[in-house]
Amino acid sequence: MRGLSLVLDLGGGDRVLAEYGRDLALVDFCESAGIIPLALYFSGPEMDDFEHIHTIHETGYFRPQRAILVFNENLVPQGRTTMGAFEPILARPELAKMVGDGTEIVFMPRLPCMTEMRRAGLSFFDAAANKLGADGKPLDPVRQFMIKSWNDRLEAAFAKAGASSWLP
């Protein structure tokens, strides 16, 4: 049988899906069906971003053995460093507890040409591979290089966290 991936988004503060995940015992359900669950939490530098993630984790809405907290550097305001922006979250004892529970932390690098890539209707891999965008043209070589470098750095970050094999 060929492996498949399924994404269930419990984010955005939507309690209905989060509570359904808890009521269903989603992690137990996945494991009983032979599905290996993975929590991918995405956070910007705002404390509200982390609070939502912490609530999902701590209340058990969805807390599988494997979890990755991705800090999105694209959301760091201009003029601030990544570490300076995320430092208040990194200092939280709740984050230390999540890490102690097995959550890996990955920083997703900033991609300056994300808007151009989306406007072209290209995936990361297609943009880096010189594929034609919605306008019938590929992105220029500089943007292709930026996207390929971004993808390489992100893959290296997941590998460093020991989580490469967890992803499809």
Secondary structure, DSSP 8 states (H G I E B T S, - for coil): -----------TT-HHHHHHHHHHTHHHHHHHTT---EEEEEE-SSHHHHHHHHHHHHHTSS--SEEEEEEEGGGS-TT--HHHHHHHHHT-HHHHHHHHTTEEEEEE---TTHHHHHHTT--HHHHHTT---TTS----HHHHHHHHHHHHHHHHHHHHTT-GGG--
